[in-house]
Amino acid sequence: MDHDNRESWLNRVASGMAPLFEALDAPLPSRVRVAIGFTSRGAKGRAIGECWDNRCSGDGHFEIFIRPDLAYAADAMPAQIAAILAHELVHAAVGIAAGHGKAFKRVAIGLGLTGKMTATTPGDAFLAAVAPILAAAGPLPHARLDTGGETTRPKKGAPQGL
């Protein structure tokens, strides 16, 4: 399936992962928004993903952002984005207040995410579970954004947007 935009792809992948969360007794909230865009610290920040508490949103949604400048290998990007999405969805499922503690760890490990809980990576179990979800979602309509390249630095004296 082809998607018109990144957000519809992310929503399809999140919906596909919902049964994995339910199997871990950590259902996803019904109000979650996902986007590929810079996190709160912008392009210079280090976070690759971020989940904002639903109490911060004017209409009660958890708001998830995934950086647009990830993955140098195009074929690795969908799985990498899915793993970051899963990490941030764990925050939404267990509550932001849980941080990266026991509740977060239980669900993250149950999904097959590995490593330090503040910087999880996709393990073999996660990759196997998400493969059919990614196949059903189709290609990710996104390419890595080069934020450090020559094209991102305006020439001296060039006009600067609106």
C-alpha positions as CSV (number, residue, x, y, z in Angstrom):
1,M,0.0,0.0,0.0
2,D,1.3,3.4,-0.9
3,H,0.7,6.3,1.4
4,D,0.4,10.0,0.5
5,N,2.4,11.1,3.5
6,R,4.6,10.0,6.4
7,E,2.0,10.4,9.0
8,S,-0.4,7.9,7.3
9,W,2.4,5.4,7.1
10,L,3.3,5.9,10.8
11,N,-0.4,5.5,11.8
12,R,-0.6,2.3,9.8
13,V,2.5,0.9,11.5
14,A,1.2,2.0,14.9
15,S,-2.2,0.3,14.3
16,G,-0.3,-2.8,13.2
17,M,1.6,-2.8,16.4
18,A,-1.5,-2.4,18.6
19,P,-2.1,-6.1,19.0
20,L,1.5,-6.5,20.2
21,F,0.8,-4.0,22.9
22,E,-2.5,-5.6,23.8
23,A,-0.8,-9.0,24.2
24,L,1.5,-7.4,26.8
25,D,-1.5,-5.9,28.7
26,A,-0.4,-2.4,27.7
27,P,-3.0,-1.3,25.1
28,L,-2.3,1.8,23.1
29,P,-4.3,4.9,24.0
30,S,-7.0,5.8,21.4
31,R,-5.7,9.3,21.1
32,V,-2.1,9.3,19.7
33,R,-0.7,11.5,16.9
34,V,2.5,10.6,15.2
35,A,4.7,12.7,12.9
36,I,8.2,12.8,11.5
37,G,9.5,16.2,12.5
38,F,12.1,17.7,14.8
39,T,11.8,17.0,18.6
40,S,11.5,19.9,21.1
41,R,15.3,20.7,21.0
42,G,15.2,21.0,17.2
43,A,17.9,19.9,14.7
44,K,20.7,20.4,17.2
45,G,19.0,18.2,19.9
46,R,20.1,14.6,20.5
47,A,16.7,12.9,20.9
48,I,15.7,10.8,18.0
49,G,12.1,10.5,19.2
50,E,9.8,12.1,21.7
51,C,6.4,11.4,23.2
52,W,4.5,14.3,24.8
53,D,2.0,13.6,27.5
54,N,-1.7,13.8,26.5
55,R,-2.2,16.5,29.2
56,C,0.0,18.8,27.1
57,S,-2.2,18.5,24.0
58,G,-5.2,20.8,23.7
59,D,-7.3,17.9,22.6
60,G,-5.9,15.2,24.8
61,H,-3.7,13.3,22.3
62,F,-0.2,11.9,23.0
63,E,2.0,13.6,20.5
64,I,4.9,11.6,19.1
65,F,7.7,13.1,17.0
66,I,10.5,11.2,15.2
67,R,13.5,13.0,13.7
68,P,13.6,13.4,9.9
69,D,17.4,13.2,9.7
70,L,17.8,9.5,10.7
71,A,19.1,6.5,8.7
72,Y,21.9,6.7,6.2
73,A,20.8,3.5,4.6
74,A,17.4,3.8,2.9
75,D,16.6,0.0,3.3
76,A,17.2,0.3,7.1
77,M,15.0,3.3,7.5
78,P,11.5,1.7,7.9
79,A,12.6,-0.7,10.6
80,Q,14.6,2.0,12.4
81,I,11.6,4.4,12.3
82,A,9.3,1.5,13.5
83,A,11.6,0.8,16.4
84,I,11.6,4.5,17.4
85,L,7.9,4.6,17.0
86,A,7.5,1.5,19.2
87,H,9.7,3.0,21.9
88,E,7.6,6.2,21.9
89,L,4.4,4.2,21.9
90,V,5.5,2.4,25.0
91,H,5.7,5.7,26.7
92,A,2.1,6.4,25.7
93,A,0.9,2.9,26.7
94,V,2.5,2.9,30.2
95,G,2.2,6.7,30.8
96,I,4.8,9.3,30.6
97,A,5.2,9.3,34.4
98,A,6.6,5.8,34.2
99,G,9.7,7.1,32.5
100,H,12.1,4.3,31.5
101,G,11.4,2.3,34.7
102,K,9.9,-1.1,35.3
103,A,6.6,-0.7,33.5
104,F,8.4,0.7,30.4
105,K,11.0,-2.0,30.5
106,R,8.5,-4.8,30.7
107,V,6.7,-3.7,27.6
108,A,9.8,-2.6,25.6
109,I,11.4,-6.0,26.2
110,G,8.2,-7.8,25.5
111,L,8.1,-6.0,22.1
112,G,11.6,-7.2,21.4
113,L,13.4,-3.8,21.9
114,T,16.8,-4.3,23.4
115,G,19.6,-2.3,25.0
116,K,19.5,0.6,27.4
117,M,15.9,1.6,28.0
118,T,16.7,5.2,27.3
119,A,18.0,4.3,23.9
120,T,16.4,1.0,22.8
121,T,17.3,-0.7,19.6
122,P,15.3,-3.3,17.6
123,G,16.2,-6.9,18.5
124,D,15.6,-9.9,16.3
125,A,12.2,-10.6,18.0
126,F,11.1,-7.0,17.2
127,L,12.3,-7.2,13.6
128,A,10.5,-10.5,13.1
129,A,7.2,-9.2,14.7
130,V,7.3,-5.9,12.7
131,A,8.3,-7.4,9.3
132,P,4.7,-8.3,8.3
133,I,3.5,-4.9,9.6
134,L,6.0,-3.1,7.5
135,A,5.2,-5.2,4.5
136,A,1.5,-4.3,4.8
137,A,2.3,-0.7,5.3
138,G,4.3,-0.5,2.1
139,P,7.1,1.9,1.4
140,L,7.8,4.8,3.8
141,P,7.3,8.0,1.9
142,H,10.3,9.7,3.4
143,A,14.0,10.2,2.8
144,R,16.6,11.2,5.2
145,L,16.8,15.0,5.6
146,D,20.4,16.2,5.4
147,T,20.7,18.9,8.1
148,G,24.4,19.3,8.0
149,G,25.0,19.5,4.3
150,E,26.0,22.4,2.1
151,T,22.4,22.9,0.9
152,T,21.3,23.6,4.4
153,R,23.6,26.6,4.9
154,P,22.3,29.8,3.1
155,K,24.8,31.7,1.1
156,K,25.8,35.1,2.5
157,G,23.3,37.7,1.5
158,A,20.7,35.2,0.2
159,P,17.1,35.8,1.1
160,Q,15.9,33.9,4.2
161,G,12.3,32.7,3.9
162,L,9.3,34.8,4.9
